Structures are given as C-alpha cells and as structure tokens.
Amino acid sequence: MIEQLHYDVKFRFNKIDSNQNRNLLIPEIDIALNEATEMLVKSIAMPRLRNNLGFELNQRNIDDLSPIVINQNSFFPTSSFDSTSSVLKLPEDYWFHISSITKAKKGSCEAEIRNYIVQHDDMHTDLFSISSFEWREINVRFFNEGLRLFTDGTFSISGVKLNYIKKLKYIHYAQGRSTGNYTLPDGTILTGKQDPELPNLNNDVVDLAVAILSGIVQSNSYNIFKDKLVIGQNLTG
C-alpha cells in the first residue's frame, strides 16, 4: 500500500511544473506523507478552533479513524498523588483522549464512574463541581505525569479504563531504496516498509502531501491542492 502512495505522490507532483521539478527522494516523500497524515488526524480528531467537535461528529470521521482508536477492556491501576487524588500513567502509544471510566469504591460499594475533564484553574471544590461518588462524576485533568483523578476525600480510586486515539506509526518505504534502509534524524534505522494505518484517508493524505511538497518548491500549483483539500473537508467533513 505504501508503494501506491509513493506512486500517487510522484504522479501528482510531477504534473506540477514538471520541467522545473527534480525527482523526489523516498525519505522526502515519507516525511510529507507522515506530516500530512498527522495534520489530517489532528484536524478531524482534535480541531483547535472548533470546540466540542471531534472525530465522532459524523460516521465518516468515525470510520476514517477507527483503525487507531483504542478501547481498553480492563482497568489499569492508578497510584496515589495526594490525599484526595490519584494518577494514571498514560500508555506509551497514547495521543488523544476520547473518554475514560474510573473504578471507585466508597465503603462496601464499588462503581464505574465517568470522568470529566476540568481545567487547571477550576477549583472543583464546591458542592456543584466537586467529584462525587453519589452523582457518579469524577474530575480529571492531564499533566506531565499522566491523568490526575480527584476525589472528595470520601471514596478511593483503584483503576481507569481509557478510550483514546493512539499515536501513528511512522509510514515509510525504506525497502524501496537501493540500500534497503535509511536513517531518521533521531538515529532510528528504518528497514522494510510500514503501510499507512488509515486507508480511508489515503487520497486526502496524498493530496496534502503534494501540497506540502509543492509549497516547499514554491510551485504555483500549491494553492490548487490547498483549495481542493479545504473544499473536500467542508463538503464531506
């Protein structure tokens, strides 16, 4: 599949002022494809300028991103942070939070309670905003150590079950080089190939990758590809 993406990028890119453009190297195409994929996922899953919208806005978004959506089927243990809060260390492949449920206990009663993300400047200490076992609401927020979960001091927390979008694997076509490999700037040696994880987005990824590459070479066709992407996003979500 990665072979087809490379072919498509070269084909569309070479149609742009082909007499001026040089041949693209495999690592260059890989960089553009990965940047394009990340930009698309972010625009669908967590757009900065559209509050309360996400990938579950419509079925197309759900289908497009489903390969990288993780639903944990068990509770992962938390550790104590202070007398009224606990911390969950996030999985290494964690990228974006979708939802989460906490296992809590008060006396002899146990319950699975939905988590609600609060801001750091929220006091969440009054009657209407504090975490509550009875009201089945737990306040959480993210910080450098993971996910911090707050109690009102009357119940305990033992574990959390996460639904999240995982980090993307770095797609590449290292085996297409004469050496069969190449090295990333961080020293990682890539061999073989890594196909894209989001096949439904392949065409959009190629268009955006070509737009990125066109912008780098300052092609006059850059705006054409950019406008095509904007129109596609607005019409089909």
DASUL-V931913 format. One record per pair of residues at least 24 apart in sequence whose C-alpha atoms are under 8 Angstrom apart, sorted by sequence separation. I is the first residue (numbers start at 1). J is the second residue. D is the distance in Angstrom with one decimal. If there is no record, write none. Layout:
{{I/J/D} {I/J/D}}
This chain:
{{41/65/7.5} {112/136/8.0} {113/137/6.1} {114/138/6.5} {115/139/5.9} {116/140/5.9} {117/141/5.4} {170/194/7.0} {171/195/5.7} {113/138/6.8} {115/140/6.3} {169/194/7.7} {171/196/5.7} {204/229/7.2} {75/102/7.8} {106/133/7.4} {125/152/7.9} {169/196/7.9} {75/103/7.4} {169/197/7.6} {104/133/7.6} {168/197/7.5} {102/138/7.8} {106/154/6.7} {107/155/7.5} {106/155/4.5} {46/96/7.8} {105/155/5.6} {106/156/6.5} {45/96/8.0} {104/155/6.8} {105/156/5.3} {104/156/5.6} {105/157/6.5} {104/157/4.5} {105/158/7.9} {103/157/6.0} {104/158/6.2} {102/157/7.0} {103/158/5.8} {104/159/7.6} {89/145/6.4} {90/146/5.4} {102/158/7.7} {103/159/5.3} {88/145/7.9} {89/146/4.8} {90/147/7.0} {102/159/5.8} {103/160/6.2} {87/145/7.4} {88/146/5.7} {89/147/6.6} {102/160/4.4} {87/146/6.5} {88/147/5.0} {101/160/5.7} {102/161/6.4} {87/147/5.5} {88/148/6.5} {100/160/6.9} {101/161/5.2} {87/148/4.5} {88/149/7.9} {100/161/5.6} {101/162/6.7} {86/148/5.7} {87/149/6.1} {100/162/4.5} {85/148/6.6} {86/149/5.2} {99/162/6.3} {100/163/5.8} {85/149/5.3} {86/150/6.6} {98/162/7.8} {99/163/5.2} {85/150/4.3} {97/162/7.7} {98/163/5.4} {99/164/6.9} {84/150/5.9} {85/151/5.8} {97/163/6.6} {98/164/4.9} {81/148/7.9} {84/151/5.2} {97/164/4.6} {98/165/7.0} {84/152/6.4} {96/164/5.6} {97/165/6.5} {84/153/5.3} {95/164/7.0} {96/165/5.0} {83/153/7.2} {94/164/6.7} {95/165/5.6} {96/166/6.9} {86/157/7.0} {88/159/7.8} {94/165/6.5} {95/166/5.0} {88/160/7.2} {94/166/4.8} {95/167/5.1} {93/166/5.2} {94/167/6.0} {93/167/5.2} {78/157/7.3} {79/158/7.9} {78/158/5.8} {77/158/5.8} {78/159/5.2} {77/159/4.2} {78/160/7.1} {76/159/5.0} {77/160/6.6} {75/159/5.1} {76/160/5.3} {75/160/4.9} {76/161/6.3} {75/161/4.6} {74/161/6.1} {73/161/7.0} {72/161/5.8} {72/162/5.6} {71/162/6.5} {72/163/6.2} {70/162/7.9} {71/163/4.6} {70/163/5.6} {71/164/6.8} {69/163/7.3} {70/164/5.3} {69/164/5.8} {70/165/6.0} {69/165/4.6} {70/166/6.6} {68/165/5.6} {69/166/6.3} {68/166/5.5} {68/167/7.6} {68/168/7.5} {68/197/7.3} {38/168/7.7} {67/197/6.5} {68/198/7.8} {67/198/6.4} {65/198/6.6} {64/198/6.5} {64/199/7.8} {34/170/6.5} {64/200/5.5} {34/171/6.4} {63/200/7.9} {64/201/6.5} {33/171/7.6} {30/171/6.7} {30/172/5.3} {30/173/7.2} {27/172/7.6} {27/173/7.9} {26/173/6.8} {27/174/7.7} {26/174/7.3} {26/176/7.4} {26/177/7.1} {27/182/7.7} {40/205/7.4} {37/205/5.6} {2/171/7.5} {36/205/5.5} {2/172/7.0} {3/173/7.0} {36/206/7.7} {2/173/6.4} {33/205/6.4} {36/208/5.5} {33/206/6.8} {36/209/5.3} {35/209/7.4} {33/208/8.0} {33/209/5.3} {36/212/7.8} {61/237/7.3} {32/209/4.9} {60/237/7.5} {32/210/7.7} {58/237/7.8} {29/209/7.7} {32/212/6.5} {32/213/6.8} {2/193/7.5} {2/194/7.0} {2/195/5.0} {1/195/5.8} {2/196/6.6} {1/196/7.3} {21/217/7.9} {5/202/7.3} {9/206/5.8} {13/210/5.9} {8/206/6.9} {9/207/7.8} {12/210/7.0} {16/214/7.9} {9/209/7.2} {13/213/7.8} {5/206/6.6} {9/210/6.1} {13/214/7.3} {17/219/7.3} {16/219/7.2} {16/221/6.3}}
